[in-house]
């Protein structure tokens, strides 16, 4: 591996994204540079460069001039690297604390887990996450990072790059502060964008797609089990996605954590409420999703037999499946 590539990998290991690492490294070598110059030297696409530079400015690693064209420079490379390293150390310490808490939870719930293991062959309900499990994430990427900023730019008569910076900054500002954060209609109102959701997504609805294993597996499992969806997605997007892909017919019920339970995440309360609403014991439910915390650790802690779907094939734990066909062999 080349020295510069090693530097990029190290920066990624302490918390930066790849484009951020490349831009920071480029600035440390070239010094004061314009966005176009940085894009060419770092091989970061020009369509991405302003967002990357803005994120580095927000982190305090980069500052810009007021002239035209705007120039960028590193504020303090040594201080920046020390900050990243200390942040990584702190994160590791927090992970260790959280691991101990999780172990305590699992030990306290061990009797429920053991009961679930004895009775999993009697499962009555299979619960699926939506995004990353049944549908891919391309539609969401385009909606949040292209279509909404594009309409924002149009409504204010500004460039897409400026609109992207302002919109993504507002995403960051309101994260965790409103239960409507995942609702695109909330953002259209909040950003004063005069367009209906249906019209906004019409040009990109064809991007909503399920993975190739979804239809055959759902067809087979729906003959043996009651199928449900438990998703972080807002109700409007959840309904649009399952109707567009025609998988709604396979599910007896779908749950949006935020729309149905007022929760930003799939916490223990959500799974308990789902169990109560279905009148099905937790140990008679199987759950599958792509997030380790929300689709495995939390449902497992309340007695639900859970699996992680890792479509990239990077994990090989016993609770991991690489596709939905493997799920059929495990239940």
C-alpha angles and dihedrals in degrees: 000000000000118000092246091050089051089053091052091049091049092051089050091050091058096050113283123122117240096257091047090051093049093048094047091049092047092052092048089056102036100033120205109020142159123246091256092051092048091048093053095046097043098039089232108145114254088234088062102035098085093051091049093048091047091052091050090049090052089052090052095242097111136037131192137213125241097231131093122289091032113236127208132210140171113260098206119345094189092048091045093053092046089051092052092048094048091047090052091049090050091049091052090051090050091048090054091051092048091047090056090049091050092049089052091051092049092048091050090049095043094109091056092047092051091049089050091052091052092049104034091108086067094058112149102181133043115200122201133196111224115214114058091007106058102002128036123240100240095100092052093048091054094043097051101032102034117015100044094044089045092055090043090054091048093050092051101034094239134128121276090242092057091043091050092052093048096044097046090047089054090049088056094044094055099039108128093003099091133035088219094065093113093046112100091198089059090054094048089055095040092051093041093239109162102215134102118244093239091054091045094055099035094095092050104036089102087067090068103100139157124225117263095254096052104083098046093044094047091047090054099041094046088065091059106028142030107253126210139171124228108186143164088222117113114254095251093055093040092055093044092052099048093045094046091051092040094232094120090093091067097059129077091196140004126203129201109198093211099037098041103030105019091239126131091209144032096262128166092269091058094054091045091052091049089052091050095046092050092041088228123130116247092242089059092060128086119197130198128187144132102249117089096209103038100032101036118014098043099043090043090053091060095046103268116137104237140189134193117220110214106183092180091061096230098132131058105183117136092252093053125096125187095208139001093260087069089055091065091058092052100051 
